[in-house]
Amino acid sequence: MNLHLHNADVVTIIALALLCSLLLALRFRPATWKGIVVEALAANAAAITAVIAFEMLVA
């Protein structure tokens, strides 16, 4: 499996991560910094997974 991430892919990852973290923050309303960090990490993981899955489908 050859995976090549370009600038557009990185921008997409960042945009998806920000959108996911915003939606998670609206849904769960974390009260502590640990909750915010966990949500941000989960959003980043989901965004990276979405972009990699899209790359695999297109390639």
C-alpha positions, 0 to 999 in steps of 0.5 A: 500500500503506497500512501502519499499525503500531499498539502491538500490532504494535510489541509483536509485533515486539519479541517476535518479535525477542527470540525469534529472537535467542534461537534464533539465539544458541542455534544459533550461539553467537557468541563476539564482540560483532560476532556478537551485534550481527549476530544481533540485527539479523538477528532484528529484520529478520526480525521486522519482515518477519514483521509487515509480511507479516502486515499485508499478508495481513490487510489 
